[in-house]
Amino acid sequence: MTADTSPSESSDRLRAKLVATLRERGSIRSPAVAAAFTNVPREKFAPEVTLSAAYSAYDVIVTKRDAGGEAISSVSAPWLQAEMLEAARLERGARALEIGSGGCNAALISEIVGPDGLVVTVDIDPYVTERAARFLAETGYPHVKVVLGDAEHAAEPYGPYDAILVTAGAWDCPWGHLLAPGGRMVVPLRFASITRSLTFMRDGDRLIGQNPTVCGFVPIQGAGAHAEQEAVLAGGAVKLTIDGGPALDTAALDRALAGARTELWTTVTVGNGEPFDTLHLWLATVTNTFGWIWPNPDHDRDLISPAIRWFCPALITPDSFAYLTIRDAHSNDEAKERRHRFGAHGHGRHGADLVQQLAEHVATWDRDRRNGPGPDFTLDPADAAVPAPAVGRIFTKRHTQLVMSWPA
Ligand SMILES: C[S@@+](CC[C@H](N)C(=O)[O-])C[C@H]1O[C@@H](n2cnc3c(N)ncnc32)[C@H](O)[C@@H]1O
């Protein structure tokens, strides 16, 4: 019997399974997106991985790294592709722009917009465009227009578009003018070292953002690239990153980490696996010292105990820092869900102040924001006069101002 074991049969089965998983978690909501995932053979866009890896719902497939080993191109994880396709509300016959290529997502878009639609996919890297064009031709999508260039300008001649899907982490958003009336633009936007995929619709000169989704993407390169500050401590065991602010003094921060630690515990608790991503947005609203601390998993030195294992919220000044930590919150009721108590660890000259501030911000978030609606997002041109939100923050970029405002 070969019917069950031939590669294409397996691919069909894996596709059906993937669609079922993405429907179940709510990432696929429409028949059009389900049909696209049913029809596109993902493995043909990632020949470097196994068939089952190509159909993992949650995993990104890295297809290129830079000289330092950082991922610079990938096939995005299916759950996120599905979320972004649903958010774009693509219709048959639509004109769509994808920024950041690979081929797989362009094929999904092409399935949805159909033969009367237009799909333009732009990538800055000739290695990526060559592969994407080849894979798209081989899989039956030769009509997708693959453009080599920096998306900051390269997509201009083909607009306007009913949908723009940005698939690289963008610090700024220079594509609003390419959006047709009624169109939607889905962008993983980076601000204060946080990335949220936002779905923007035009309202005059302003773009209104909805549906902030936690996500991660390889960073945009070229004219739109934006460097954050970084301090590598303890011989690479720990890294601090922050967007903007006064210059970090790496030697002082290194001494701070090696020195005494201040500890403060809050009464705020969190359940196992319970998300608390609005805390990050709140911290980025109330302090411009918000950044991240990253323990290096390849170093087994137990120098810090962050609340999140890979990267964790921190308040960072040139010579001191404090980060969020957790410990078990003991409960008398054994049957109760296991919970953890938030605390803060501080290092350096201002470590004690910073733990105090962090603990207060966590308490305010818990009391006033945790269970309420998150912030609204709007994008205005960089030169527009934008009133400061009552509770919020304006992030000024090169082309735009991103306004994050919480209900007053
Ligand atoms: C996550 S990958 C794209 C994934 C792809 N859409 C897929 O099918 O899943 C991000 C891509 O953005 C590209 N990129 C980064 N900066 C760019 C820029 N300024 N203009 C165009 N492409 C860019 C990178 O070369 C990389 O291939």
The ligand as a Gaussian input file, in Angstrom:
#p B3LYP/6-31G(d) Opt

LIG

0 1
 C        9.739000      36.846000       8.154000
 S       10.436000      37.034000       6.578000
 C        9.038000      37.043000       5.524000
 C        8.164000      35.818000       5.634000
 C        7.298000      35.588000       4.451000
 N        6.359000      36.655000       4.225000
 C        6.561000      34.261000       4.533000
 O        6.208000      33.794000       3.458000
 O        6.315000      33.704000       5.613000
 C       10.909000      38.748000       6.577000
 C       11.546000      39.199000       5.292000
 O       11.591000      40.615000       5.298000
 C       12.663000      40.994000       4.476000
 N       12.976000      42.419000       4.681000
 C       13.617000      42.996000       5.725000
 N       13.719000      44.323000       5.527000
 C       13.125000      44.601000       4.337000
 C       12.916000      45.794000       3.597000
 N       13.323000      46.991000       4.039000
 N       12.273000      45.705000       2.415000
 C       11.851000      44.509000       1.947000
 N       12.039000      43.345000       2.595000
 C       12.649000      43.385000       3.781000
 C       13.778000      40.032000       4.879000
 O       14.760000      39.929000       3.858000
 C       12.990000      38.746000       5.097000
 O       13.067000      37.897000       3.982000

